[in-house]
Amino acid sequence: MRYPTTAAALLATAVLAGCSSPPPPDAAAPVTVTVPAPSPADGPSDEHAGLGTPQPAPTWDAAAEQDARLLALDAMRAYAQPDRDPQTWYEVLAGHLTATGQAEQYGTDPTTITARTVRDATVTSPSAYLATAQVDTDGGTYAVLMVREDGASPWRVERITPPAR
């Protein structure tokens, strides 16, 4: 029965040794810190160096409004095709959509779409990055939300919302 007592004594000694603090440094001893000089090969450090050139910020002007209007009309013309087979319908529409818009429309049954004829669109914009078109169709007025990433990026459809019934 000596083994458990000896093991407990060794464990207690190890724990207490781990808790002890190192002796204080000699106040009289000088402290020397060596900092390596930067090498010319190191060059300047920039954490954003690999991100590329920033694109220009978009502006909301007559050209941006016209581009958004044309996209809304083109996207709705692709959308308002209830007689197309689902695969063809999706493939034609997907070229106008963001990744989120594609995920939202994937699996849609085009026969459930009430619009067949697209008439006109009115566009408003709360910012240079977002625009909403009210698209008049024979099935009611659809809302088309469009986005763009920057001034060099084209508008893309994020969401198509059918009229309330």
Rosetta constraint file for C-alpha pairs under 8 A:
AtomPair CA 1 CA 5 HARMONIC 7.45 0.50
AtomPair CA 2 CA 6 HARMONIC 6.17 0.50
AtomPair CA 3 CA 7 HARMONIC 6.00 0.50
AtomPair CA 4 CA 8 HARMONIC 6.10 0.50
AtomPair CA 5 CA 9 HARMONIC 6.20 0.50
AtomPair CA 6 CA 10 HARMONIC 6.21 0.50
AtomPair CA 7 CA 11 HARMONIC 6.14 0.50
AtomPair CA 8 CA 12 HARMONIC 6.13 0.50
AtomPair CA 9 CA 13 HARMONIC 6.20 0.50
AtomPair CA 10 CA 14 HARMONIC 6.19 0.50
AtomPair CA 11 CA 15 HARMONIC 6.19 0.50
AtomPair CA 12 CA 16 HARMONIC 6.15 0.50
AtomPair CA 13 CA 17 HARMONIC 6.05 0.50
AtomPair CA 14 CA 18 HARMONIC 6.24 0.50
AtomPair CA 15 CA 19 HARMONIC 6.42 0.50
AtomPair CA 16 CA 20 HARMONIC 6.47 0.50
AtomPair CA 25 CA 29 HARMONIC 7.93 0.50
AtomPair CA 38 CA 42 HARMONIC 6.77 0.50
AtomPair CA 39 CA 43 HARMONIC 7.52 0.50
AtomPair CA 55 CA 150 HARMONIC 6.26 0.50
AtomPair CA 55 CA 151 HARMONIC 6.65 0.50
AtomPair CA 55 CA 152 HARMONIC 6.40 0.50
AtomPair CA 56 CA 150 HARMONIC 6.22 0.50
AtomPair CA 56 CA 151 HARMONIC 5.05 0.50
AtomPair CA 56 CA 152 HARMONIC 6.58 0.50
AtomPair CA 57 CA 150 HARMONIC 5.18 0.50
AtomPair CA 57 CA 151 HARMONIC 4.80 0.50
AtomPair CA 57 CA 152 HARMONIC 8.00 0.50
AtomPair CA 58 CA 128 HARMONIC 5.65 0.50
AtomPair CA 58 CA 129 HARMONIC 6.80 0.50
AtomPair CA 58 CA 150 HARMONIC 5.17 0.50
AtomPair CA 58 CA 151 HARMONIC 3.59 0.50
AtomPair CA 58 CA 152 HARMONIC 7.38 0.50
AtomPair CA 59 CA 64 HARMONIC 7.22 0.50
AtomPair CA 59 CA 128 HARMONIC 5.16 0.50
AtomPair CA 59 CA 151 HARMONIC 6.83 0.50
AtomPair CA 60 CA 64 HARMONIC 5.65 0.50
AtomPair CA 60 CA 65 HARMONIC 6.89 0.50
AtomPair CA 60 CA 125 HARMONIC 7.79 0.50
AtomPair CA 60 CA 127 HARMONIC 7.11 0.50
AtomPair CA 60 CA 128 HARMONIC 4.76 0.50
AtomPair CA 61 CA 65 HARMONIC 6.20 0.50
AtomPair CA 62 CA 66 HARMONIC 6.09 0.50
AtomPair CA 63 CA 67 HARMONIC 6.11 0.50
AtomPair CA 64 CA 68 HARMONIC 6.15 0.50
AtomPair CA 65 CA 69 HARMONIC 6.11 0.50
AtomPair CA 65 CA 123 HARMONIC 6.73 0.50
AtomPair CA 65 CA 124 HARMONIC 7.86 0.50
AtomPair CA 66 CA 70 HARMONIC 6.13 0.50
AtomPair CA 67 CA 71 HARMONIC 6.20 0.50
AtomPair CA 67 CA 155 HARMONIC 7.33 0.50
AtomPair CA 68 CA 72 HARMONIC 6.15 0.50
AtomPair CA 68 CA 123 HARMONIC 7.19 0.50
AtomPair CA 68 CA 131 HARMONIC 6.97 0.50
AtomPair CA 68 CA 133 HARMONIC 7.83 0.50
AtomPair CA 68 CA 146 HARMONIC 7.25 0.50
AtomPair CA 68 CA 155 HARMONIC 6.20 0.50
AtomPair CA 69 CA 73 HARMONIC 6.27 0.50
AtomPair CA 69 CA 121 HARMONIC 6.28 0.50
AtomPair CA 69 CA 122 HARMONIC 6.95 0.50
AtomPair CA 69 CA 123 HARMONIC 6.03 0.50
AtomPair CA 69 CA 133 HARMONIC 6.80 0.50
AtomPair CA 70 CA 74 HARMONIC 6.08 0.50
AtomPair CA 71 CA 75 HARMONIC 5.87 0.50
AtomPair CA 71 CA 96 HARMONIC 7.39 0.50
AtomPair CA 71 CA 155 HARMONIC 7.13 0.50
AtomPair CA 71 CA 156 HARMONIC 7.51 0.50
AtomPair CA 71 CA 157 HARMONIC 7.82 0.50
AtomPair CA 72 CA 76 HARMONIC 6.05 0.50
AtomPair CA 72 CA 121 HARMONIC 7.19 0.50
AtomPair CA 72 CA 133 HARMONIC 6.42 0.50
AtomPair CA 72 CA 135 HARMONIC 7.31 0.50
AtomPair CA 72 CA 144 HARMONIC 6.35 0.50
AtomPair CA 72 CA 146 HARMONIC 7.86 0.50
AtomPair CA 72 CA 157 HARMONIC 7.47 0.50
AtomPair CA 73 CA 77 HARMONIC 6.11 0.50
AtomPair CA 73 CA 118 HARMONIC 7.12 0.50
AtomPair CA 73 CA 120 HARMONIC 7.07 0.50
AtomPair CA 73 CA 121 HARMONIC 6.62 0.50
AtomPair CA 73 CA 135 HARMONIC 7.18 0.50
AtomPair CA 74 CA 78 HARMONIC 6.35 0.50
AtomPair CA 74 CA 96 HARMONIC 8.00 0.50
AtomPair CA 75 CA 79 HARMONIC 6.07 0.50
AtomPair CA 75 CA 93 HARMONIC 6.37 0.50
AtomPair CA 75 CA 96 HARMONIC 5.87 0.50
AtomPair CA 75 CA 157 HARMONIC 7.56 0.50
AtomPair CA 76 CA 80 HARMONIC 5.78 0.50
AtomPair CA 76 CA 118 HARMONIC 6.74 0.50
AtomPair CA 76 CA 135 HARMONIC 7.68 0.50
AtomPair CA 77 CA 81 HARMONIC 7.19 0.50
AtomPair CA 77 CA 117 HARMONIC 7.46 0.50
AtomPair CA 77 CA 118 HARMONIC 6.12 0.50
AtomPair CA 78 CA 89 HARMONIC 7.20 0.50
AtomPair CA 78 CA 92 HARMONIC 6.25 0.50
AtomPair CA 78 CA 93 HARMONIC 5.28 0.50
AtomPair CA 79 CA 89 HARMONIC 7.28 0.50
AtomPair CA 79 CA 93 HARMONIC 6.09 0.50
AtomPair CA 79 CA 110 HARMONIC 7.93 0.50
AtomPair CA 80 CA 113 HARMONIC 6.68 0.50
AtomPair CA 80 CA 114 HARMONIC 7.60 0.50
AtomPair CA 80 CA 115 HARMONIC 5.10 0.50
AtomPair CA 80 CA 116 HARMONIC 4.80 0.50
AtomPair CA 80 CA 117 HARMONIC 6.81 0.50
AtomPair CA 80 CA 118 HARMONIC 7.42 0.50
AtomPair CA 81 CA 89 HARMONIC 7.00 0.50
AtomPair CA 81 CA 110 HARMONIC 6.77 0.50
AtomPair CA 81 CA 113 HARMONIC 7.72 0.50
AtomPair CA 81 CA 115 HARMONIC 7.65 0.50
AtomPair CA 81 CA 116 HARMONIC 6.04 0.50
AtomPair CA 82 CA 110 HARMONIC 4.50 0.50
AtomPair CA 82 CA 111 HARMONIC 4.51 0.50
AtomPair CA 82 CA 112 HARMONIC 6.97 0.50
AtomPair CA 82 CA 113 HARMONIC 5.77 0.50
AtomPair CA 82 CA 114 HARMONIC 7.63 0.50
AtomPair CA 82 CA 115 HARMONIC 7.75 0.50
AtomPair CA 82 CA 116 HARMONIC 7.06 0.50
AtomPair CA 83 CA 110 HARMONIC 7.07 0.50
AtomPair CA 83 CA 111 HARMONIC 6.44 0.50
AtomPair CA 84 CA 88 HARMONIC 6.50 0.50
AtomPair CA 84 CA 89 HARMONIC 5.58 0.50
AtomPair CA 84 CA 110 HARMONIC 7.01 0.50
AtomPair CA 85 CA 89 HARMONIC 6.04 0.50
AtomPair CA 85 CA 110 HARMONIC 7.53 0.50
AtomPair CA 86 CA 90 HARMONIC 6.05 0.50
AtomPair CA 86 CA 107 HARMONIC 7.62 0.50
AtomPair CA 86 CA 108 HARMONIC 7.26 0.50
AtomPair CA 86 CA 109 HARMONIC 6.12 0.50
AtomPair CA 86 CA 110 HARMONIC 6.14 0.50
AtomPair CA 87 CA 91 HARMONIC 6.19 0.50
AtomPair CA 88 CA 92 HARMONIC 6.17 0.50
AtomPair CA 89 CA 93 HARMONIC 6.23 0.50
AtomPair CA 89 CA 110 HARMONIC 7.11 0.50
AtomPair CA 90 CA 94 HARMONIC 5.78 0.50
AtomPair CA 90 CA 105 HARMONIC 7.38 0.50
AtomPair CA 90 CA 106 HARMONIC 6.74 0.50
AtomPair CA 90 CA 108 HARMONIC 7.96 0.50
AtomPair CA 91 CA 95 HARMONIC 7.05 0.50
AtomPair CA 93 CA 97 HARMONIC 7.02 0.50
AtomPair CA 94 CA 98 HARMONIC 7.93 0.50
AtomPair CA 94 CA 101 HARMONIC 7.89 0.50
AtomPair CA 94 CA 102 HARMONIC 5.72 0.50
AtomPair CA 96 CA 156 HARMONIC 5.74 0.50
AtomPair CA 96 CA 157 HARMONIC 5.97 0.50
AtomPair CA 97 CA 101 HARMONIC 5.14 0.50
AtomPair CA 97 CA 102 HARMONIC 5.72 0.50
AtomPair CA 97 CA 156 HARMONIC 5.25 0.50
AtomPair CA 97 CA 157 HARMONIC 4.54 0.50
AtomPair CA 97 CA 158 HARMONIC 6.05 0.50
AtomPair CA 98 CA 102 HARMONIC 6.12 0.50
AtomPair CA 98 CA 156 HARMONIC 5.58 0.50
AtomPair CA 98 CA 157 HARMONIC 5.88 0.50
AtomPair CA 98 CA 158 HARMONIC 5.50 0.50
AtomPair CA 99 CA 103 HARMONIC 6.24 0.50
AtomPair CA 99 CA 158 HARMONIC 7.95 0.50
AtomPair CA 100 CA 104 HARMONIC 6.19 0.50
AtomPair CA 100 CA 158 HARMONIC 6.25 0.50
AtomPair CA 101 CA 105 HARMONIC 6.20 0.50
AtomPair CA 101 CA 157 HARMONIC 6.46 0.50
AtomPair CA 101 CA 158 HARMONIC 4.61 0.50
AtomPair CA 101 CA 159 HARMONIC 5.53 0.50
AtomPair CA 102 CA 106 HARMONIC 5.88 0.50
AtomPair CA 104 CA 159 HARMONIC 7.68 0.50
AtomPair CA 109 CA 113 HARMONIC 7.81 0.50
AtomPair CA 114 CA 138 HARMONIC 7.89 0.50
AtomPair CA 114 CA 139 HARMONIC 4.97 0.50
AtomPair CA 115 CA 137 HARMONIC 5.90 0.50
AtomPair CA 115 CA 138 HARMONIC 5.59 0.50
AtomPair CA 115 CA 139 HARMONIC 4.19 0.50
AtomPair CA 115 CA 140 HARMONIC 7.17 0.50
AtomPair CA 116 CA 137 HARMONIC 7.20 0.50
AtomPair CA 116 CA 138 HARMONIC 6.45 0.50
AtomPair CA 116 CA 139 HARMONIC 7.06 0.50
AtomPair CA 117 CA 137 HARMONIC 5.49 0.50
AtomPair CA 117 CA 138 HARMONIC 5.52 0.50
AtomPair CA 117 CA 139 HARMONIC 7.83 0.50
AtomPair CA 118 CA 135 HARMONIC 7.31 0.50
AtomPair CA 118 CA 136 HARMONIC 6.28 0.50
AtomPair CA 118 CA 137 HARMONIC 4.47 0.50
AtomPair CA 118 CA 138 HARMONIC 6.86 0.50
AtomPair CA 119 CA 135 HARMONIC 7.36 0.50
AtomPair CA 119 CA 136 HARMONIC 5.44 0.50
AtomPair CA 119 CA 137 HARMONIC 5.42 0.50
AtomPair CA 119 CA 138 HARMONIC 7.69 0.50
AtomPair CA 120 CA 135 HARMONIC 5.81 0.50
AtomPair CA 120 CA 136 HARMONIC 5.38 0.50
AtomPair CA 120 CA 137 HARMONIC 7.50 0.50
AtomPair CA 121 CA 133 HARMONIC 5.97 0.50
AtomPair CA 121 CA 134 HARMONIC 5.46 0.50
AtomPair CA 121 CA 135 HARMONIC 4.26 0.50
AtomPair CA 121 CA 136 HARMONIC 6.10 0.50
AtomPair CA 122 CA 133 HARMONIC 5.35 0.50
AtomPair CA 122 CA 134 HARMONIC 5.28 0.50
AtomPair CA 122 CA 135 HARMONIC 6.61 0.50
AtomPair CA 123 CA 131 HARMONIC 6.66 0.50
AtomPair CA 123 CA 132 HARMONIC 5.61 0.50
AtomPair CA 123 CA 133 HARMONIC 4.24 0.50
AtomPair CA 123 CA 134 HARMONIC 6.48 0.50
AtomPair CA 124 CA 131 HARMONIC 5.72 0.50
AtomPair CA 124 CA 132 HARMONIC 5.43 0.50
AtomPair CA 124 CA 133 HARMONIC 6.41 0.50
AtomPair CA 125 CA 130 HARMONIC 5.90 0.50
AtomPair CA 125 CA 131 HARMONIC 4.25 0.50
AtomPair CA 125 CA 132 HARMONIC 6.14 0.50
AtomPair CA 126 CA 130 HARMONIC 6.43 0.50
AtomPair CA 126 CA 131 HARMONIC 6.75 0.50
AtomPair CA 127 CA 131 HARMONIC 7.25 0.50
AtomPair CA 129 CA 147 HARMONIC 5.56 0.50
AtomPair CA 129 CA 148 HARMONIC 5.27 0.50
AtomPair CA 129 CA 149 HARMONIC 6.67 0.50
AtomPair CA 129 CA 150 HARMONIC 7.17 0.50
AtomPair CA 130 CA 145 HARMONIC 7.32 0.50
AtomPair CA 130 CA 146 HARMONIC 5.76 0.50
AtomPair CA 130 CA 147 HARMONIC 4.68 0.50
AtomPair CA 130 CA 148 HARMONIC 6.83 0.50
AtomPair CA 131 CA 145 HARMONIC 6.01 0.50
AtomPair CA 131 CA 146 HARMONIC 5.16 0.50
AtomPair CA 131 CA 147 HARMONIC 6.48 0.50
AtomPair CA 132 CA 143 HARMONIC 6.70 0.50
AtomPair CA 132 CA 144 HARMONIC 5.54 0.50
AtomPair CA 132 CA 145 HARMONIC 4.57 0.50
AtomPair CA 132 CA 146 HARMONIC 6.08 0.50
AtomPair CA 133 CA 143 HARMONIC 5.69 0.50
AtomPair CA 133 CA 144 HARMONIC 5.04 0.50
AtomPair CA 133 CA 145 HARMONIC 6.58 0.50
AtomPair CA 133 CA 146 HARMONIC 7.97 0.50
AtomPair CA 134 CA 141 HARMONIC 6.18 0.50
AtomPair CA 134 CA 142 HARMONIC 5.77 0.50
AtomPair CA 134 CA 143 HARMONIC 4.80 0.50
AtomPair CA 134 CA 144 HARMONIC 6.51 0.50
AtomPair CA 135 CA 141 HARMONIC 5.34 0.50
AtomPair CA 135 CA 142 HARMONIC 5.10 0.50
AtomPair CA 135 CA 143 HARMONIC 6.24 0.50
AtomPair CA 135 CA 144 HARMONIC 7.22 0.50
AtomPair CA 136 CA 140 HARMONIC 6.15 0.50
AtomPair CA 136 CA 141 HARMONIC 4.51 0.50
AtomPair CA 136 CA 142 HARMONIC 6.57 0.50
AtomPair CA 137 CA 141 HARMONIC 5.87 0.50
AtomPair CA 137 CA 142 HARMONIC 7.43 0.50
AtomPair CA 139 CA 163 HARMONIC 8.00 0.50
AtomPair CA 140 CA 162 HARMONIC 7.78 0.50
AtomPair CA 140 CA 163 HARMONIC 5.79 0.50
AtomPair CA 141 CA 162 HARMONIC 7.14 0.50
AtomPair CA 141 CA 163 HARMONIC 5.48 0.50
AtomPair CA 142 CA 160 HARMONIC 6.89 0.50
AtomPair CA 142 CA 161 HARMONIC 5.64 0.50
AtomPair CA 142 CA 162 HARMONIC 4.79 0.50
AtomPair CA 142 CA 163 HARMONIC 5.29 0.50
AtomPair CA 143 CA 160 HARMONIC 5.86 0.50
AtomPair CA 143 CA 161 HARMONIC 5.04 0.50
AtomPair CA 143 CA 162 HARMONIC 6.66 0.50
AtomPair CA 143 CA 163 HARMONIC 7.50 0.50
AtomPair CA 144 CA 157 HARMONIC 6.82 0.50
AtomPair CA 144 CA 158 HARMONIC 7.66 0.50
AtomPair CA 144 CA 159 HARMONIC 5.86 0.50
AtomPair CA 144 CA 160 HARMONIC 4.66 0.50
AtomPair CA 144 CA 161 HARMONIC 6.37 0.50
AtomPair CA 145 CA 157 HARMONIC 5.89 0.50
AtomPair CA 145 CA 158 HARMONIC 5.55 0.50
AtomPair CA 145 CA 159 HARMONIC 5.18 0.50
AtomPair CA 145 CA 160 HARMONIC 6.51 0.50
AtomPair CA 146 CA 155 HARMONIC 6.10 0.50
AtomPair CA 146 CA 156 HARMONIC 5.36 0.50
AtomPair CA 146 CA 157 HARMONIC 4.35 0.50
AtomPair CA 146 CA 158 HARMONIC 5.36 0.50
AtomPair CA 146 CA 159 HARMONIC 7.20 0.50
AtomPair CA 147 CA 155 HARMONIC 5.48 0.50
AtomPair CA 147 CA 156 HARMONIC 5.49 0.50
AtomPair CA 147 CA 157 HARMONIC 6.46 0.50
AtomPair CA 147 CA 158 HARMONIC 6.50 0.50
AtomPair CA 148 CA 153 HARMONIC 5.89 0.50
AtomPair CA 148 CA 154 HARMONIC 6.00 0.50
AtomPair CA 148 CA 155 HARMONIC 4.83 0.50
AtomPair CA 148 CA 156 HARMONIC 6.29 0.50
AtomPair CA 149 CA 153 HARMONIC 5.88 0.50
AtomPair CA 149 CA 154 HARMONIC 8.00 0.50
